[in-house]
Structure formats: structure tokens, C-alpha cells
Amino acid sequence: MDDNQGLVQRDARGRVKKGSVLNKTGLDPRTARLVRDMQALAPRAIARLGRLIESENEQVALGAIKEALDRNLGKPKASVDVKVEASLSELHLEALRALTAKANEAQLIDVTPTKREENQRVIEDISYRDTTERA
């Protein structure tokens, strides 16, 4: 029997009514089963972790304590101080200058039909330069 059967409201034609949810978890069936199976294991895992905290081996006990605290309180957040020396407007201006220089280096191609042969030579020349630069 489908988990969602009976929860979905349908109209007289059998279509899903507006506001009714077919898959309220948003999980595919395989993932939903995995989550359900893991939830079933949780009580045993918690009990085992509690026993490991009482271990005679200090490393085992410390690892279990860290795991319990990280799972309940979250891992400690690292703080980082960052100082930015450049202003955003300077970075934008530098990028615009680089784009302008690149545009000035670009070779313009006349696309009028009378210049077809000359355009073809320019395109071949550019293609040749690109292939030799990559090699």
C-alpha cells in the first residue's frame, strides 16, 4: 500500500485537488526507505555511543564525547578575520580597462558580400593562430 494513499484528495474525475500534496516529504521512494531504516537504527546507535563514552580507552571515550556533542550542539565554528585592501569600484574599473584593451586588440571583420574572399582569409588566419598558440 502506498504511504500517500488516502492522504491525497481527488475530485470526481480522479484528478488531484488543488492544495493536495502527492509526495509531502519530497524524497524519492529509495531515499525515503533509507531515511526510515536509519531512523530505526538511531536508538541502538545512541545507546552504543553512550556505552562508548564510558569506555576505559580514553581515545574511544573522547571520540564518542566529541561525536555526541557535535551531533547535539553542532561543530564549533571557525572564525576568520578577512581584510580586503581593494575597493569594489577599483576592481570594476580594472576589469573594464582589461575588456577595453581586449576589444581594441580584436580584429574587425567586414561582413559585406563584396569582401567575402578577404573575410575568409582573415578567418583562416585567426583559426591558424589559435591552433598554433594552443600547441
N, C-alpha and C positions, 0 to 999 in steps of 0.2 A: 504493500500500500504506500502510495506517495505521501511524503511528510506534509505537503501543501494541500492535499485533498481535503475538502471540507472547509478550508480557510479562504479559498478563492470564491468571490461572489460572481455569479454569472447571470446574464439576463435571460429572457425567454428563448432566445435563439442560441444560447450556449456561449455567447461571447463574454469575455471578461469585462466586468463592470468597471467604470472609471473609479480610480482610487484603490482598487483591489490590487494586491501585490502577489505575483506568481512565485517569486523567489525572494523572500524577505531578508535572507542572510546575504544575498549577492554572491554566494560561493557556488562553484560548480559541484556536482554530486561527489566527486572523488575527494575534493578538498574538505567538503562538509563531513564526510565519513572520517577522514583523518583527524579533523578537529575533535569530533565526537569521541574517537578512540583515545586521543591524547588526554582529553578531559577525564576519561575513565581511569587513566593511569596516574593522574595527578595526586590522588590521596596516597597511593603507595610511594610515589616519588617524594612527597613531603615527609612521610614517615621515615623513609630511608635517609633523607637529608638530616632529619632530627637525630637519628642514631649516629650518623657520621660526625655531627657536631660534638658528640660525647666521646669520640674516638680517642684512644691513648696516643695515637700518632698525631703529633702537633701539626704537621703539614696537612694531613687529611682534615683535621678539625678546622684549621684556618681556612682551607679551601671551601669547606661546607658553610662556614660562617659567612665568608665573602659572598658565596652564591646566594645564601638566604637573604642577606642584606641588599645585594644588588637587585634581586628579584622583587623585593618588597619596597625598598626606598629608592631604587634606581641607582645606576652607577654615578660616581662623583663626576661632576662636570669640570673639565679643564678650562681655565680662564687664560685668555691670550690678550696681551696688550699690543695693539697694532697702531703704528703711526704712519700716516700717508703724507708724503712730502709734496707730491704734485697735486695741483688743483684739477678739478674735472674740466674746467674750461680750457686749461692749458693742454690737457690730453686731447680734447676735441680739436683744438686748433692745430696741434701737431698731426693728428690723423687727417685733417682737411688738407694740410700742406703736402702730406705724403700722397694723397689721392690726386691733388693738382699736378704734382710732379709726374706721377704715373700717367695721367691723362695727357700731359704735354709731350711725353715720350711716345705715345701711341701714334701709329701711322694711320692717317685717314685714307679711306678708300672711296673713290668716286664710283658710284653705282649707276651712272647713266649708261645706257646701252652702247653708246659710241666708244666707251672706254673699256669694253669687255676684255680685250687681249691684255691691256696694261694691268687691269684689275687681277686677271688670272695670274700674271707674273708676280704681282705683289703678294697674293695669297700663297702661291707656291714658295716664294722666298721666306715668308713668315713661317710656313709649315716646316721648311727645311731648317731654319734657325731653331725652332722649337725642338725638333728631333735631335739636332746636334748638341744643343745645350743639355738635354736630358741624358745623353750618352756619356 
